[in-house]
Amino acid sequence: MHDLSRFTHADIRWAAQNMPLLLNTDLTPLKGLRVAICLHIEPKTAVLCALLIEAGAEVWLTGSPGTTRQDVADWLTGLGVQVHAAADDEAPRVDDVLAGNPHVVLDNGADLIRKLLDHGVPPNFLGGTEETTTGARLLRQREDQPPFPVIVINDSYLKLLVENRWGVGQSVVQGFMNATNRMVPGSRATVAGYGPCGRGVAQTLRQLGARVRVADLDPYRRLEAALDGHQIGQLDDLLADTDLLFLATGHPDVVSDEGIAALPDNAVISGVGHYPWELDLQRLGAPARQVDVPGSARQTAHHDTYVQPDGRRLIVLAKTRMINLVSAGGNPIEAMDLGLTLQARSLALVAAGRATAGVQAVPEVLDREIAATFAATLELS
Ligand SMILES: NC(=O)c1ccc[n+]([C@@H]2O[C@H](COP(=O)([O-])OP(=O)(O)OC[C@H]3O[C@@H](n4cnc5c(N)ncnc54)[C@H](O)[C@@H]3O)[C@@H](O)[C@H]2O)c1
């Protein structure tokens, strides 16, 4: 049993209490190294940062737009973490954390790694990890591939299964409900994108009684959605019967003018993907009302109502930022225990010089080992 009293912030201590995988991870390969991190600044991230500090690493941290919790940032500053973030930041403060000349980076969206590739790598730089589907794609698209190891956490089968599918599914729907206080059973919900995230969102919505439709450009994914029992179709065709739209493609500008014209009055649009770019908000015109709506006692989300020329009102939550992070506590703690353990173990491999140059998946042997440990925590006794 770990002594958790050193986590003096109640939410962070609660997260730590439910993060046995990370608490049992050996971080000594990172001792004495400068670690630049871009992650959502919330309690689970704080547990990782605190453990890195305890292991003797120097931590430079920035956050993703719209998801920084100031109380968590302040607690980490008190521990000695160099925090460069504020709740209303429009972008991660990439330059500020790279100014620390990191030995390794832990990235989320590839903002840090792309900056290093564009502007030069510090001396003694060893490599890093990238968390997301979207960030990994941005790196793999480049002509100049990284001359250092980048382990893509999202290429872990385990991460896709536990976090993207089951964790995102639960927390996105939770975020939507917190932000709106709307009823899910009976609603007509459309999920754009049926990767692990979209699949989890669709499954959670259906378990709550929504009538779920799915659009995906990939025929295998469309087929999978149909075989899972969802109605499928082209996105533009589905939108006319959509009360709730969830954007889970990870790609820019997926909703067309025709799709916007088809959406019914009072449709609510929520973001799931890493960047808030799946719906080009310019296409909706200027928002008529901007209000912070109290969805539940504790959680609010910024609602923008866009009145269309024909009078229909389209409601966009939090400018399509990830609704599970904006209006709920982010992914469930156990899912992030797993994800951050994959991050920490992969970063330790990079720090120990045990990864080759290039963008690569989490080694399968490591993935399976962590899967076995995680499964053991769920076994019936
Ligand atoms: N909110 C969170 O907590 C969270 C957690 C993990 C990942 N993510 C993000 O969620 C997004 C989805 O992740 P994933 O792992 O499911 O990705 P994925 O790439 O496996 O799946 C995306 C799917 O969208 C489809 N798609 C692409 N363009 C489309 C279009 N124009 N119309 C319809 N379908 C289209 C693709 O064919 C693919 O099947 C990514 O941006 C990822 O970074 C968010």
PDBQT file of the ligand as one rigid body, heavy atoms in Angstrom, charges set to zero:
ROOT
HETATM    1  N1  LIG A 401     -11.295  13.161 -26.151  1.00  0.00    +0.000 N 
HETATM    2  C1  LIG A 401     -10.311  12.366 -25.743  1.00  0.00    +0.000 C 
HETATM    3  O1  LIG A 401     -10.089  12.183 -24.538  1.00  0.00    +0.000 OA
HETATM    4  C2  LIG A 401      -9.499  11.605 -26.750  1.00  0.00    +0.000 A 
HETATM    5  C3  LIG A 401      -8.743  10.494 -26.342  1.00  0.00    +0.000 A 
HETATM    6  C4  LIG A 401      -8.022   9.770 -27.302  1.00  0.00    +0.000 A 
HETATM    7  C5  LIG A 401      -8.031  10.219 -28.629  1.00  0.00    +0.000 A 
HETATM    8  N2  LIG A 401      -8.727  11.347 -28.973  1.00  0.00    +0.000 N 
HETATM    9  C6  LIG A 401      -8.777  11.878 -30.351  1.00  0.00    +0.000 C 
HETATM   10  O2  LIG A 401      -9.993  11.427 -30.958  1.00  0.00    +0.000 OA
HETATM   11  C7  LIG A 401      -9.819  11.370 -32.390  1.00  0.00    +0.000 C 
HETATM   12  C8  LIG A 401     -10.221  10.002 -32.898  1.00  0.00    +0.000 C 
HETATM   13  O3  LIG A 401      -9.344   9.005 -32.364  1.00  0.00    +0.000 OA
HETATM   14  P1  LIG A 401      -9.396   7.495 -32.905  1.00  0.00    +0.000 P 
HETATM   15  O4  LIG A 401      -8.325   6.760 -32.159  1.00  0.00    +0.000 OA
HETATM   16  O5  LIG A 401     -10.785   6.977 -32.889  1.00  0.00    +0.000 OA
HETATM   17  O6  LIG A 401      -8.925   7.771 -34.426  1.00  0.00    +0.000 OA
HETATM   18  P2  LIG A 401      -8.979   6.921 -35.772  1.00  0.00    +0.000 P 
HETATM   19  O7  LIG A 401      -8.107   7.641 -36.749  1.00  0.00    +0.000 OA
HETATM   20  O8  LIG A 401      -8.723   5.465 -35.500  1.00  0.00    +0.000 OA
HETATM   21  O9  LIG A 401     -10.517   7.022 -36.249  1.00  0.00    +0.000 OA
HETATM   22  C9  LIG A 401     -11.016   8.145 -36.914  1.00  0.00    +0.000 C 
HETATM   23  C10 LIG A 401     -12.062   7.656 -37.923  1.00  0.00    +0.000 C 
HETATM   24  O10 LIG A 401     -12.638   8.806 -38.558  1.00  0.00    +0.000 OA
HETATM   25  C11 LIG A 401     -12.835   8.498 -39.918  1.00  0.00    +0.000 C 
HETATM   26  N3  LIG A 401     -12.918   9.731 -40.689  1.00  0.00    +0.000 N 
HETATM   27  C12 LIG A 401     -11.919  10.540 -41.093  1.00  0.00    +0.000 A 
HETATM   28  N4  LIG A 401     -12.402  11.568 -41.779  1.00  0.00    +0.000 NA
HETATM   29  C13 LIG A 401     -13.752  11.424 -41.816  1.00  0.00    +0.000 A 
HETATM   30  C14 LIG A 401     -14.819  12.172 -42.396  1.00  0.00    +0.000 A 
HETATM   31  N5  LIG A 401     -14.573  13.289 -43.101  1.00  0.00    +0.000 N 
HETATM   32  N6  LIG A 401     -16.086  11.722 -42.215  1.00  0.00    +0.000 NA
HETATM   33  C15 LIG A 401     -16.327  10.583 -41.532  1.00  0.00    +0.000 A 
HETATM   34  N7  LIG A 401     -15.350   9.821 -40.989  1.00  0.00    +0.000 NA
HETATM   35  C16 LIG A 401     -14.084  10.251 -41.136  1.00  0.00    +0.000 A 
HETATM   36  C17 LIG A 401     -11.648   7.630 -40.297  1.00  0.00    +0.000 C 
HETATM   37  O11 LIG A 401     -11.935   6.838 -41.443  1.00  0.00    +0.000 OA
HETATM   38  C18 LIG A 401     -11.462   6.786 -39.029  1.00  0.00    +0.000 C 
HETATM   39  O12 LIG A 401     -12.159   5.560 -39.109  1.00  0.00    +0.000 OA
HETATM   40  C19 LIG A 401      -8.340  11.741 -32.613  1.00  0.00    +0.000 C 
HETATM   41  O13 LIG A 401      -8.250  13.134 -32.878  1.00  0.00    +0.000 OA
HETATM   42  C20 LIG A 401      -7.685  11.422 -31.273  1.00  0.00    +0.000 C 
HETATM   43  O14 LIG A 401      -6.472  12.156 -31.092  1.00  0.00    +0.000 OA
HETATM   44  C21 LIG A 401      -9.486  12.029 -28.069  1.00  0.00    +0.000 A 
ENDROOT
TORSDOF 0
